Amino acid sequence: MSAKPEVGLVREASRQIVAGGSAGLIEICLMHPLDVVKTRFQIQRCATDPNSYKSLVDSFQMIFQMEGLFGFYKGILPPILAETPKRAVKFFTFEQYKKLLGYVSLSPALTFAIAGLGSGLTEAVVVNPFEVVKVGLQANRNTFAEQPSTMGYARQIIKKEGWGLQGLNKGLTATLGRHGVFNMVYFGFYYNVKNMIPVNKDPTLEFLRKFGIGLLSGTIASVINIPFDVAKSRIQGPQPVPGEIKYRTCFKTMATVYQEEGILALYKGLLPKIMRLGPGGAVMLLVYEYTYSWLQENW
């Protein structure tokens, strides 16, 4: 008698993991060029820098002219390797935290937000080493053929700086803040608003309803969490003076950026981030929900 529920739990977890991994893989393949542009904006220090981009259009033109089409896909291997387990962790842990919080007397709105926060913190621990490698590769302005390989660059970091908080896991606190805040807003907003707006019987209108709520969820979460994202890029990216570490901890980095460059510097890369995680956030939620629904019916 006890074996059946156990098989059911394993199958349910497998569905969540497969659906979440599929959502991540599709999202990263579609949206990675915007992530490269976002990172470039975040690591440039000032407008007088000869390598700085004047606008979003200028950044696309310069990357294409100087680095070619593949320049937009720099650093894509780490997120591809990470996105499947990362999004699997994101959605699976969200469902598990939500289930655990069901035993506590919380409102549904708070349950979704706290479950999102928990899933984001868990996701951050899994993904941070991949983010360190990705940011370093994206910051490299050489042509795609001249840049180091993903594994070669990872080995270089481990050899020089080790596995710890100054090496392959540097910027962990900023990554925890970025993912925790994002997922708290992302899941909290999406599921609360989705429950408020009536389901549409027309499949096309229902798809648009979900896509619109997902788009808003990703956009709002991006606006709220971007200071953590900027701090993370500064800590994990190249330092202003080679051999000298200027950006070390999350909140100290935010304070330094604010003091030296002003409040708007904490929102660098916001436009490409919204362009990526607005529709990208909607894509992830829809791919997850439709894949999960298909797996429930067929597996």
Salt bridges, closest charged atoms under 4 A:
GLU12 OE1 - ARG15 NH1 3.31
GLU27 OE1 - ARG87 NH2 3.77
GLU27 OE1 - ARG276 NH2 2.95
ASP35 OD1 - LYS38 NZ 3.24
ASP35 OD2 - LYS134 NZ 2.75
ASP35 OD1 - ARG276 NH1 3.07
GLU67 OE1 - ARG40 NH2 2.89
GLU67 OE1 - LYS74 NZ 2.83
GLU83 OE2 - LYS86 NZ 3.29
GLU83 OE1 - ARG87 NE 2.69
GLU95 OE1 - LYS98 NZ 3.19
GLU123 OE2 - ARG87 NH1 3.10
GLU123 OE1 - LYS90 NZ 3.84
GLU123 OE1 - HIS179 ND1 3.05
GLU131 OE1 - LYS134 NZ 3.18
GLU131 OE1 - ARG178 NH2 3.35
GLU131 OE1 - LYS232 NZ 2.81
GLU161 OE1 - LYS170 NZ 3.90
GLU206 OE2 - ARG209 NH2 2.79
ASP229 OD2 - LYS38 NZ 3.04
ASP229 OD1 - ARG178 NH1 3.05
ASP229 OD2 - LYS273 NZ 2.89
GLU260 OE1 - LYS246 NZ 2.68
GLU261 OE2 - ARG234 NH1 2.96
GLU261 OE1 - LYS268 NZ 3.21
GLU289 OE2 - LYS194 NZ 2.97
GLU289 OE1 - LYS210 NZ 3.33
